[in-house]
Amino acid sequence: MENWQLKQTSNINQMLRIKESLDAIDMISMKNLLVIKHKYHIADDIMFPDPACLAFFTSFEQNHLKKLEEEKKLSLVAVDIFEGDMKFYIYCNDTQSCIYDCISYLKSNSLYPVDFEVYNKDDFKTYNKLLAI
């Protein structure tokens, strides 16, 4: 079962959720990091996304990414929501295939455009930095 923790950060406007334990096999095979970034419209004083935006990306995570994780195509390790940016940190073996798998869902709603950042051979360095926050 997946264990997630909310990390305490130095900024009250940040919500950083990190998977506490990772599958050792995933850590060996999934060396590349894909960061999916969405710039959302700031809906209130604490700079949190509006409910429709949260609903869309929660659905993306729970209905799409979870299925791809079960198929061992990727491993979602963190979600960071901070002052207009929502980021999904995903480790995978084949970043191009992972991007195509994610686009298939993300293009279903043009209100929420995303950008992709690829870090080849990250080897969970970014994940470890997030854990250290």
Phi, psi and omega in degrees: 000143182283136176243121179246150175228146171271124180274137173283127180242174181279357183236126181295340181274005183250134171239110181244117180247127185232140175288127185286320182231139182245153177290127182299324179294319177299319182294331178281319187268335185255086186268342187262143181252132173243125176250121176262123185240133175233128174267114183259159175286129181286121189264342183207184184296333181265011172063039179261151181295155179289161184302324180294320178296313178300319181297316180298312184284334173293319177297317177303314181291309187284325185261333185252302183297322181299319178296316179295327176294317179297330177276003179062033178269338182201171176221110175283122185246341181199152173228127182238123177243118187204113171043057175096356179239133171243128183232135174249123180260115186233128173261143181205170176271314184247100184294323181297314178296320179297317178299313180298319178298321181285321180301324182304327177270315187296331180285354180290344178219106184288353177289343186237074179291150180230160171241155179240137171239134181244132176236098179289140178055043176289331176052038176067019175295315180295318177302315180296325176294319178296321177298326184282349181298000000 
